[in-house]
Amino acid sequence: MAINYLKQASKTPETETGTARAVVQEMLENIELHGEAAVRDYARVLDKWTGDIVMSEAQIEAAIRDVPADIRRDIDFAARQVHDFALAQRDSLREFSVTLPSGVRAGQRVIPVDAVGCYAPAGRYAHIASAYMGVATAKAAGVGHIVACSSPFRGGAMHPYVLYAFKSAGADTIMTLGGVQAIASMAYGLFTGKAADVVVGPGNKFVAEAKRSLFGRVGIDVFAGPSEVAVIADDSADPAIVASDLVGQAEHGHESPAWLFTTSESLAREVMALVPRLIEDLPPIARDAAGAAWRDYGEVIVCDTREEVAQVSDRYASEHLEVQARDLDWWLENLSCYGSLFLGEEATVAFGDKCSGPNHVLPTKGAARYSGGLSVHKFMKTLTWQRMDREAVRQVAQVTARISRLEGMEAHARTADDRLAKYFAHEQFELGQAVTV
């Protein structure tokens, strides 16, 4: 087995994760103690925002009035794609009931959570796709109330395109709030009186840390880190397309890894020659981000066989994984650790980021080893129920009593004893002996 690093990262996705924890913890404690007043203070200091937090329907309509018709059409299309894919996911869940050999009747119900908070960041540009990814998926799940938050844009109101995306996707309440204060407000139910059961959406390291800190009190989508891309390529791939796709994701930010796993050293070297040229040709902000990401986090690995490539890829468990190689069905069958898989040259990550249908909120930093990304399932509860007649109690109660006593749980055992005594008063049962310590 031969695995050769032609380019190895000087940093890892974990390098910058510790810096936000103390700041976020202090903010969450302050918001929990002082509520909406603390949130308004953070909005004023951090985002220079002193306007209304909760937007009225009139304010929303006024703000989106000038969104051009062609942009509305694109956002509506993308939101429908995400919504319809999420509906298909929901249809894959089913309620059922079954009668077990003991006579116990048991079943499963599938029920949406009551309230969800969906966050979309506001950075240098409008994060339109993030707005509909969360809201449209929650809507497809049948969530009762969806609260959507995004920051003021460049010191002013929320970006009208983000606002339109929230509305198009079906948000019930829209708040002009960003960062930690937005995540906390949705989790605590500030301004709305509807505490979220689940909070989702991408953001910077402070947003990610706020979600991590609040996990348990609320559900979250993923423990998010910087966006990642890996491309698997063999000698049939087009080096120019491979290089373009690596750069296309590296522009997400300075800490966004871009990895190439290949069986072709000649392709690898051609891609490595192309990437810096493509980065240099970007606008200044994107050039700065992609340049730092490729310099510090980019990697190129050459393997002897496709089996080795698959092993390397599963070890990295990348957020986005493209396969530009022969025999796509083989790769679909043999790859198991990724956030979302893009098979063939035609399926670039950017399509998934914006409008192809599957959600773009995906696991990073190796979490794809054990978790998928945001889906309708994140907003659904699979609840079990059981019912039994007295004949079923005969067997279940005896086993329950004996196991409970072996575990030292006498009160548990007696709930079974009492039913046997009531339903089968003239019968004798072996109910076990309490363990002694």
N, C-alpha and C positions, 0 to 999 in steps of 0.2 A: 504494500500500500504506500503510495507516494502522494503527499500533499505539500505543495510548494507555495509559499507566500511571495508573490512578486511585489506586493505592497501590503504592509501591515500597519494597523492603526497605532498612533501614539497615545490615544485616549480610548476609553470605553464609554458606553452609554451611562455607566454608573458614576463617571467622574464628577459630574456637577450636581448630583442629586441631594447632597446634604445641606446646601447653603440656605434653603428656604424654610427649613423646619421650624426654627425658633421664631422667625417672623410670623409665620402662619399661625403657630400655636398662640402667640400673644394676641393676634387679631381675632381668632375664634373665641378666645376667652373673653375679650372685651365686648365682642358682639353679643355673646350669650348673656353677659351681665347687663349691658346697657341697651340692647335691642336696636330698634330702628334709629335712635339718635346716633349710636356709634356708626351704623351703616352710612347715614347721611354725612357724618364727619369724614369717613374714609372716601366717600364719593367726591366730596368737596376737595379734600387734600390731594388724593391720588389721581382723580380724573377731571378735576376742575368743574364738577357738575353740581349745580344747585337747583336744577329744575325738578319737575315731578319725577318720581320713581316709577309709579304705575301709570302706564299710558292709557288714556281714555280712548274710546272708539273714535271720537272726533279727532283727537290728536293723531291717531294712527292714520286715519283717512287723509288728513291734511299733509302728513309727512310723506305718504306714498303717492300722492296725487300726480306728481311729476315723474314717476318712474316710467320710462319709455315702454311702449307696447311690446317691442321686440325683446326687451329684457324681461318683462313680465312673462312672455311666452316661454322663454328659456327656463326661468325659475319654475314656472308651473309644470313644464315637462319633466324637469329633474325631480321635483317633489313627488310627482305621480310615479315616476320610476321607482323611487325609494319606497313609497307607500305600497305600491303593488307587489314589490318583492317581499316586503314585510307581511303583507296579507297572505302571500303564499307560505311564508314561514309559519304564520299563525295556523294555517290550515294543516300544517304537518303535526301540530299538537292535537290530541283528541281526548275527550272524556270517555271513560269506560267503567264498567263494573264486571266483577268476576266472582263466581262462587268457588271457593277453595274446597279441597277434598274434605276438610273438617266440617263444612257447612257454613263457615263464615262468609258473609257477603262483604266485599270490599271494592272500593272504586277510587276514581280520580276525577276531580273537577279542575278545570283550567279557567282561571279568573284573572282579569287585569288588576293591577294595583290601582289605588284611588287617585293618587296625585303624583306628578312627575315634574322635576325641574330640568329644563334643557338649556345648556349654556352654549353660546357661540362667541368666540373671542373677537376683539377688535384690535387689529394691529396696524401695520402700515397701510393695508388695503382692507376692503370689505370681505369678510369671511362668509360669503353667501352660502356655500355648500354646507358648512357646519350648522347653519340655522335650520335647514330643512331635514338634515340627516336624523337629528334627534326627535324633532317634533313629528315628522311624518311617520316615523316608526312607532312612536308612542300612540299616535292617532290610530294606526292600523291595529294596535293591540287592544284598543277600546278603553284606554285610560280615561278616568272620569274628568280630571282637570289637569291641563298642561300649562305650566308657567315657563315662559321663555325669557332669558336675560342676555343682553349684550351690552358692552361698554359704550359710553359716549365715544364718538368718532372724532379724533383730532381736536378734542376740546369742545365739540359741539354735541348735538343730539345724536342718537343712534343713526348709523348709516341707513338711508332709506331702502337700499337694496336688501340689507339684512332684515330690516323690519318687514319688507314685503315678503321675504322668504318665510319668516315666522308666521305671518298671516296666511299665506298661501298654503302652508303645511298644516294649519289648523290649531295654532296656539290659542288658548283661552284667555290667558293674562300675559301681557308683555311688559317687562320692566327694563328701564334704562339703568343698568348696573353692571359693573365689571369686576373681574378678579375675585379675590377671596371673599369680599363682601357680598358678591352675587351668589356664590356657592353657599355661604352661610345663611343668607336670607331665604333661599329656596329650601334649605334643609330645616331651618327653624320656623318656617311659615311666616316670616316677617312681611309686612305690607299686604299680605293676601289672606292671612289666617288659615292657609292651607299648607301645612308642612309636607314637603315632598317625601314620598316613600322611596323614590329612586332619583338620583341626580346624575345627569350624563352630559357629555360634551368635552371637546378638547380645550386646551389652554396652555399657558406657560407653566413653569415649574411651581409657581405659587398656587395656581389653580389645581394642578395635579396633587400637590401636597395637601391642600384643603380637602379635596375629595378623599385622599388616603386617610387623613385624620378623622374624617366624619364617617368613614365606612364602619358599619355596625349600627350606628344611629340611623343611617340611611343606606340603601343599596347604591352602588355605583356601577358604571359600565366597565371600565378597565383601569388598572393602575398605569396611567399614561406617562410616557417619556417622549423624547424627541422622535419625530417621524423617521422610519427606516425603510430602506429598499434593498433587496437582493435580486440580482439577475443571474439565472442559470443559463449558460450558453454553450453550444458546441460549435464545431467548425462550419455548420450550416447557417449560423446566425450572421446578421449584418452588423459589423462593428460600429457603424455610424448610428444605427438604431439603439444598440446596447448602450453606447456612450451617451446618447441623448436621454435615454430613460434614467440612467444613473444621475445625470446632472439635473434632470427634471424633478427628482425628489430631494437632491442635496440642497436645492434652493429654499427648502422649508426653514432652514436655520443653521446656525453655526455648529450645532451639536447633532446634526442629522446624519447617521451613518449611511453609506452607500457601498454595497459589497458586490463583487463579481466572482462567481464560482464557475469554473470552466474546465473542459478537458482539452482546450486548444490554447497552447502557449502563444502561438502567433496571433490569434484573436485577442488574447489578453493584452499583449504588448501594443497592438494597434489601438485598442480601446484606451489604454493608458496614455497613448500619445494624443488621442482625440479629446479626452475629457478636459484637460487644461485649456485647449483652444475654445471649446464650447463655453466653458465658464467665463473666459475672457471676453467673449462676445455678448454676455448678458448685460442688462442695465445695471447701474452701480450697486443698488441695494441687493439685488439677487446675486450679483457677482461676488459681493463680499461674503454673503451667507454660504453660497455653494463652494466658494474657494476655501473657506475655513473648514467646512464640513468634509470636503474631499481630502484636504491636507491632514487633518487631525483624526478623522474617523474612517476614511475610505480604505478598503482592503480589496486585494485581488488575489485569488487562490486558484492554483492550477492543480488538478487531480488527474490521475491516470485513467480512471474509469467513471462512468456515470453513477455507479453504485457508491463510489467514494464521494462524488459530488452530492448525492442525496443525503449521505450521512453528515457531511459538513453542513449542508443547508438545514437539516433538522436540528443540529446542534446550535446553530445561530437563531433558529426559530424567528425569522424576520417578520416584521409587521406586514410588509408587502413583498410578495415573491413572484417574480416573472420567470417564465420558462420560454426561452427562445432556442429550441432544440428539436431534433427529430423525435418521433414517437411520443407525442404529447400524452397519449393514454397511459404509457408506462410511467411517466412522471406523476400523473394524477393518481395512479395506483400506489406509487411508492413513496411519495412525499407525505408527511403527516404533521409537521410543525410549521405553521405559518398563520398569519392573521387573515390574509386573503390571497388567493392564488390566481395568477393571470397567465393563461395558457396560450402560447403562440405570439408571434410578433404583433398581431393585430390588437391584442388586448394589453394596452399599456396601463400603468397605475393611474395615470391622470384621468382616464375614463372612470375608474372606480372612485377616485377622489371627488368627482363632480356629478355624474349623472347616469352611470350604467345600471344602477339598481341596488346591488349589495352595499351595506353600510360602510362608510369610510372610517368610523371610529373603531380602531383595532388595537390588539395587544402589542406592546413593545417590550424591549429589554428582556427578551426570552420568555415572556408570559404566554406566548403561543404554544409552549410545551403543554400547558394545562388549561388554556382558556381560549375561547373565541372572542370575537369582537361584539360590538353593539348589535343586537338583533331584537326582534319582537319578543323573544323569550325573556329578555331582561326585564320586561314590563309585565310578565305573566307569572302568576303563582300556580303551581301544580299542587293542589290540596287533596289530601286523601280522606276517605270516610270509610266507616265499617259498621256493619249491622249483623246481628246473629240471632237465631232462634235458640230456645233453651237446650235443644239437643246438641247444638254446636258448643254451647257453654260447657257441657259435660267434659269434653276432651280438652278444650282450651283452658278451662279453669284449673284442671289438675296439673297440667304442665306449667302454667303460670305460677301456681302455688309452690311447686317444687323448686323451680328455678329461682323464684323470689327468695325462698329460704336459704338456698345455696349462696345467694348474694347478700344475705343478712338483712333483707328487706321484709320484715315481718308484717308491717302494715299493708304492703302490697299483697302479700300472700293472703291476708285475712279478707281482702275484698273478693278474692276468688273463693275462699272458704265459705263466706256468707252466702254467695249465690248458689253454691252447691248445696248448702244446708237448706236453703229456701226452696229450690226447685226439685231437689232429689232427697227429701227429708229422710227416707227410709233406706238410703244406700250408704255404703261405706266406701271411702276413697283413700288412696295413698297420696298424702299431701306433703310429704317430706318432713324433715327435721330442721329446726333452726340451727345454723352453724354457731359454734362458740369460738370465741377468740381468747 
